[in-house]
Amino acid sequence: MNLELESVFNTPGLTEPFSFALPANYDALPFAQPPQITGEVRNRAGIVTLQGQAQVQLATHCDRCAGEFTHAIAVPLYHTLVLSLNNENTDDFVLLEGYRFNPCDLIWEDIVLNMPPRILCQPDCAGLCSMCGTNFNTASCDCIAPQPEQTDTIQPFAHLKDII
């Protein structure tokens, strides 16, 4: 997917909408369907921005109960596009090589960076029994949760309470 941006860069006030699906070669994540990207490239007083949203459907497993489910994520997209930089040690702008731009790598990076650290099937997922593996979301078990054994009789910091 290439965006032709010469007219946007040369015409203040011009907005070019875009809509596409992320190509199949971006399949490192378990997508239920290709991410749908919508947005626009806009020139506001000579400042060109790409803004939009990526709708992502992941076919994944819950981090607590290991159940399969589909998780939807809406990833916001916002970048300032420039043709040249005075200070190239900045990540605030996306430097383009000419007026033709393929936003797929940039959007893929946004999706990966916005992935939640933990994906749960439901916010109050109860998880699994550590003894028998029963899914507490759907059933209960008669296991007795193991009690921590008192094997550590040496208290290495006990002498510190005499100092205070």
Secondary structure, 3 states (H helix, E strand, C coil): CCEECHHHHHCCCCEEEEEEECCCCCCCCCEEEEEEEEEEEEEECCEEEEEEEEEEEEEEECCCCCCEEEEEEEEEEEEEEECCCCCCCCCCEEECCCCEECCHHHHHHHHHHCCCCCCCCCCCCCCECCCCCCECCCCCCCCCCCCCCCCCCCCCCCCHHHHC
